[in-house]
Amino acid sequence: MNPEGMMLGFVFDKETLKKFSRHTLIAGVLMAIIGLMGMIAPSIMSLVVVNFLAWLFLFSAIVQGFIVYKSYRASLGAWLKPFISLMASLLLLFFPAQGVAAVGMLLAVYLLMDAFSSFSFGWHYRPHSGWWMMILNGALSVALAVILLAGWPFSSLVLVGLFVGISLFFDGLALIALGMGARKLGEDENNNEGNA
């Protein structure tokens, strides 16, 4: 394998692309649909995001608490993580507006990290079909992070849901483009083998 085909653990051989093209297309369509719903109803999407996080924290607190109870019952320090997860869950459930503002700040950080990942993936995926969609996805993630930070915390209720929706929509489009490119590579390889 050449070093140009691998960067940060991404492998771009034709067999791998062909193998995962169907799953990439399905995930892309689902993400695009959910993203579109978030763009249509951003305030609802904001509350869905906060509630989803709250339930994740609650589940995490239960699992962590069970492990601590079974293994480290006597250690007060071991109970700190389940307690913090439980408190985060309760705060998000009982104070969703403030939770949306906090999620707004976290979302801005996420979008900046997503942009770095998209730029890296797109740059190293080039010249395969669809690489430019990952670069576009990264550029949009940077723009969304800047807009979110400029209006924070007041605009978080609308912007969190809107930006989650936009990010999911373009992530979905990028996956669709990559999946179609992977399918094309697989078909080209099959045609080449048939002609040989």
C-alpha positions as CSV (number, residue, x, y, z in Angstrom):
1,M,0.0,0.0,0.0
2,N,1.4,3.4,-0.9
3,P,1.7,6.1,1.8
4,E,-0.4,8.5,-0.2
5,G,-3.4,6.1,0.1
6,M,-3.3,6.1,3.9
7,M,-3.4,9.1,6.3
8,L,-4.7,9.1,9.8
9,G,-5.8,5.5,9.4
10,F,-7.9,6.1,6.3
11,V,-7.4,3.3,3.7
12,F,-8.7,4.0,0.1
13,D,-8.2,0.8,-1.8
14,K,-10.8,-0.1,-4.4
15,E,-11.9,-3.3,-2.6
16,T,-12.7,-1.5,0.6
17,L,-14.6,1.3,-1.2
18,K,-16.6,-1.3,-3.1
19,K,-17.4,-3.3,0.0
20,F,-18.8,-0.4,2.0
21,S,-20.5,1.6,-0.8
22,R,-24.0,0.3,0.0
23,H,-23.8,1.0,3.7
24,T,-22.3,4.5,3.0
25,L,-25.2,5.3,0.7
26,I,-27.8,4.1,3.2
27,A,-26.2,6.1,6.1
28,G,-25.9,9.1,3.8
29,V,-29.6,9.1,2.8
30,L,-30.7,8.7,6.5
31,M,-28.5,11.5,7.7
32,A,-29.7,13.8,4.9
33,I,-33.3,13.1,5.8
34,I,-32.8,13.7,9.5
35,G,-30.8,16.9,8.7
36,L,-33.6,18.2,6.4
37,M,-36.1,17.6,9.3
38,G,-33.8,19.6,11.6
39,M,-33.6,22.5,9.1
40,I,-37.4,22.6,8.8
41,A,-38.0,22.6,12.6
42,P,-34.8,23.9,14.2
43,S,-36.2,24.6,17.7
44,I,-37.6,21.1,17.9
45,M,-34.3,19.7,16.8
46,S,-32.5,21.7,19.5
47,L,-34.7,20.2,22.2
48,V,-34.3,16.7,20.7
49,V,-30.5,17.1,20.8
50,V,-30.6,18.2,24.4
51,N,-33.0,15.4,25.4
52,F,-30.9,12.9,23.6
53,L,-27.8,14.0,25.4
54,A,-29.7,14.0,28.7
55,W,-30.7,10.4,28.3
56,L,-27.2,9.4,27.2
57,F,-25.8,11.0,30.4
58,L,-28.5,9.2,32.4
59,F,-27.7,5.8,30.8
60,S,-24.0,6.5,31.4
61,A,-24.6,7.4,35.0
62,I,-26.5,4.1,35.6
63,V,-23.8,2.0,33.9
64,Q,-21.0,3.8,35.7
65,G,-22.8,3.6,39.0
66,F,-23.4,-0.1,38.6
67,I,-19.7,-0.7,37.8
68,V,-18.6,1.4,40.8
69,Y,-21.1,-0.4,43.1
70,K,-19.8,-3.8,42.0
71,S,-16.1,-2.9,42.0
72,Y,-15.2,0.2,43.9
73,R,-18.0,0.7,46.4
74,A,-15.8,2.1,49.2
75,S,-14.0,4.7,47.1
76,L,-15.7,8.1,47.1
77,G,-13.6,9.2,44.2
78,A,-14.9,6.4,42.0
79,W,-18.5,7.7,42.6
80,L,-17.6,11.2,41.2
81,K,-18.0,10.2,37.5
82,P,-21.5,8.6,37.9
83,F,-22.6,11.5,40.0
84,I,-21.4,14.1,37.5
85,S,-23.1,12.2,34.6
86,L,-26.3,12.0,36.7
87,M,-26.2,15.7,37.5
88,A,-25.5,16.6,33.8
89,S,-28.5,14.5,32.8
90,L,-30.9,16.1,35.3
91,L,-29.7,19.6,34.5
92,L,-30.4,19.0,30.8
93,L,-33.7,17.4,31.4
94,F,-35.0,20.1,33.9
95,F,-33.4,23.1,32.3
96,P,-33.5,22.5,28.6
97,A,-33.1,26.2,27.5
98,Q,-29.9,26.5,29.4
99,G,-28.9,23.1,28.2
100,V,-29.4,24.3,24.6
101,A,-27.1,27.3,25.3
102,A,-24.4,24.9,26.7
103,V,-24.9,22.5,23.8
104,G,-24.5,25.6,21.5
105,M,-21.0,26.2,22.8
106,L,-20.1,22.5,22.6
107,L,-21.5,22.4,19.1
108,A,-19.3,25.2,18.0
109,V,-16.2,23.2,19.2
110,Y,-17.6,20.1,17.5
111,L,-18.1,21.9,14.2
112,L,-14.5,23.1,14.3
113,M,-13.2,19.6,14.9
114,D,-15.6,18.2,12.3
115,A,-14.2,20.7,9.8
116,F,-10.6,19.6,10.5
117,S,-11.6,15.9,10.0
118,S,-13.5,16.7,6.8
119,F,-10.6,18.7,5.3
120,S,-8.2,15.9,6.2
121,F,-10.4,13.1,4.8
122,G,-11.3,15.0,1.7
123,W,-7.7,16.1,1.0
124,H,-6.4,12.5,1.3
125,Y,-9.3,11.0,-0.6
126,R,-8.5,13.1,-3.7
127,P,-8.6,12.4,-6.7
128,H,-11.5,9.9,-6.1
129,S,-15.0,10.9,-7.0
130,G,-16.7,12.9,-4.2
131,W,-13.6,14.2,-2.5
132,W,-14.6,17.8,-3.0
133,M,-17.9,17.2,-1.0
134,M,-15.8,16.5,2.1
135,I,-13.9,19.8,1.6
136,L,-17.1,21.7,1.1
137,N,-18.5,20.0,4.3
138,G,-15.5,21.2,6.2
139,A,-15.8,24.8,4.9
140,L,-19.5,24.8,5.9
141,S,-18.7,23.5,9.4
142,V,-16.2,26.3,9.9
143,A,-18.8,28.9,8.8
144,L,-21.5,27.4,11.1
145,A,-19.1,27.5,14.1
146,V,-18.3,31.1,13.5
147,I,-22.0,32.1,13.2
148,L,-22.9,30.1,16.3
149,L,-20.2,31.7,18.4
150,A,-21.2,35.2,17.2
151,G,-24.8,34.9,18.4
152,W,-24.2,32.7,21.5
153,P,-26.1,32.2,23.9
154,F,-29.2,34.0,22.7
155,S,-29.6,32.4,19.3
156,S,-28.8,28.9,20.5
157,L,-32.4,27.6,20.6
158,V,-32.8,28.1,16.8
159,L,-29.2,27.8,15.7
160,V,-28.3,24.5,17.5
161,G,-31.1,22.6,15.8
162,L,-30.6,24.4,12.5
163,F,-26.9,23.8,12.5
164,V,-27.2,20.2,13.6
165,G,-29.7,19.8,10.8
166,I,-27.4,21.5,8.2
167,S,-24.4,19.5,9.4
168,L,-26.2,16.2,9.2
169,F,-27.7,17.1,5.8
170,F,-24.3,17.9,4.3
171,D,-22.6,14.9,6.1
172,G,-25.3,12.8,4.4
173,L,-24.7,14.4,1.0
174,A,-21.0,13.8,1.4
175,L,-21.6,10.2,2.3
176,I,-23.9,9.8,-0.7
177,A,-21.2,11.2,-3.0
178,L,-18.6,9.0,-1.5
179,G,-20.8,5.9,-1.7
180,M,-21.7,6.6,-5.4
181,G,-18.0,7.1,-6.1
182,A,-17.2,3.9,-4.4
183,R,-19.9,2.1,-6.3
184,K,-18.5,3.5,-9.6
185,L,-15.0,2.3,-8.7
186,G,-16.3,-1.2,-8.0
187,E,-18.2,-1.2,-11.4
188,D,-15.1,0.1,-13.2
189,E,-13.0,-2.6,-11.6
190,N,-15.5,-5.3,-12.6
191,N,-15.6,-4.0,-16.2
192,N,-11.8,-4.0,-16.4
193,E,-11.7,-7.6,-15.1
194,G,-14.3,-8.6,-17.6
195,N,-12.3,-7.1,-20.5
196,A,-9.1,-8.8,-19.5
